[in-house]
């Protein structure tokens, strides 16, 4: 029973990371891969130069473009 509860807590942690964090450490990415392997394969991009993963599920070029445009306009 305790093992099942710990698995549930780990699954919740993996979901929290996958849906909210843009850059994951190797350990965090491993947790996501363990509980959400299909999503991890599709959305996590590994950066070998700093051993991190970019979470494309959260990262958005659209938001960056809007931010850049606002800077250019002066907002």
Helices and strands as residue ranges (DSSP letters): H 2-20, E 23-25, H 26-35, H 37-43, E 44-47, E 52-55, H 61-73
